Amino acid sequence: MPIAGFKGEILPLLRTMKARKEMRDRQGGKSRKNPSSSKFEREMKKLARRC
């Protein structure tokens, strides 16, 4: 399949896709700032509630 005529359209499309992916990666890092508690911490909370 020839892409010579579409090179001008494909390159900007790939750039925008890459930029969107990078933005999602950056935003995902911010949302993971407060990770969920570990299994150990959950078990300790359960034990504390029982006492």
C-alpha positions in Angstrom: 0.0 0.0 0.0 1.6 3.3 -1.1 1.9 6.0 1.6 3.9 8.6 -0.3 0.8 10.8 -0.9 -0.4 10.5 2.7 3.0 11.2 4.4 1.9 14.8 5.2 -1.3 13.5 6.9 0.3 10.5 8.7 3.1 12.3 10.5 1.0 14.9 12.2 -1.5 12.2 13.2 1.3 10.1 14.8 2.6 13.2 16.6 -0.8 14.0 18.1 -1.3 10.4 19.1 2.1 10.4 20.8 1.4 13.7 22.6 -2.0 12.3 23.9 -0.3 9.2 25.2 2.4 11.2 27.0 -0.3 13.5 28.6 -2.2 10.4 29.9 1.0 9.0 31.3 1.7 12.3 33.1 -1.8 12.5 34.5 -1.8 8.9 35.6 1.3 9.5 37.6 -0.4 12.4 39.5 -3.5 10.3 40.3 -1.3 7.5 41.7 0.1 9.9 44.3 -1.8 8.3 47.1 -1.5 4.5 46.5 -3.9 2.1 48.1 -2.9 0.6 51.3 -1.0 -2.6 51.3 -2.4 -5.9 52.3 -0.5 -5.7 55.6 -2.1 -2.3 56.4 -5.6 -3.6 55.6 -5.0 -6.6 57.9 -3.8 -4.3 60.7 -6.9 -2.1 60.4 -9.1 -5.2 60.6 -7.4 -6.3 63.7 -7.6 -2.9 65.3 -11.4 -2.8 64.7 -11.9 -6.1 66.4 -10.2 -5.1 69.6 
